[in-house]
Amino acid sequence: MKTIPRSVVSFYKTHPIKRFKVFGKQIEYIRAGKGRKTILIIPGGGQTAQSNFALIEALEQKFRVIALTIYDIHSVDEFCLIINALLKLEKIYKVHLYGLSIGGLLAQSYLWRNYKRVESIIISHACTPESKTYKNKIIRPLKMLGMVLPLTSNRLIQYFAKSSAGKIQGWNKNMPIDETMSKPRNKELTNYFVKEFYEKYFTKILLKSWVSIHTDFYRNEKFTMSDLHGWSGKVLILRTDNDPLMQDEGYFAKLYPEAQVHTFYDTGHLTFYYQYTKMLKVINQFLFSHTPRREQLDK
């Protein structure tokens, strides 16, 4: 990546990547906004802190925003301890959580361990450990990946990922990109951060993190309503009717019976790109409304 576009330089100038060391690892994150309340953005597997630029810029107007990059983290417990270390560093106690995909899994795990610190949670395109779709489309392929990873080069892995990522996530060439994300500046930022992700972050270290976190979540996480007894926070579930990777399959209804739910249609695992504007509107209504509208979860 030789030439850095002006839009990227400008974004990094106002949203510099911060780093802190914990458990012998260097964690990257972005801190923005000066709101009284904090929202913690936990990205999806193919994202970084900076690739969530649109969400950061939208929420920093009223929140303090913390967005981190998941890298070189190998268990759910380790992730939760890292989050607590980061919040301690930033002198933050209570947070609103937003987690997409693997971030949605980790957000739930953090809630169950630290519910007194969580004011609300937004679970986007995620599931519980019991999801059969999750087992078939993520756990089984990652088990195979874990076996061949030591024998595979980074270059081959990157080639395969670039050529198949869209298909795996349900890319729909007939679906127009969201009006906000398709603006020239935002397209430029998106394209740059995608390239940056593959060139800088998409390594065996990241893939080992995916394998370890997903395996740990699937095998060891056990969520029950009784464990959240006394928690008065709100839950928003963002889902899609044709997500090829994660479906709640009725389990969310048992864990979060009072959740607000919004279903998007025909956007696969990529609603962020197809209907970002609508998604942001739903998120804002949830965060700022005391009486959120509810949609019945699938039984």
WOWO-V864061 format. One record per helix or strand of 3 or more residues. SS is the DSSP state (helix for helix, strand for strand). FROM is the first residue (numbers start at 0). LEN is the number of residues. If there is no record, write none. Layout:
SS,FROM,LEN + SS,FROM,LEN
This chain:
helix,5,9 + strand,17,5 + strand,24,8 + strand,37,5 + helix,49,10 + strand,63,5 + helix,75,14 + strand,94,6 + helix,101,16 + strand,117,7 + helix,131,20 + helix,153,15 + helix,183,18 + helix,203,17 + helix,224,4 + strand,233,7 + helix,250,5 + strand,259,5 + helix,270,4 + helix,275,13
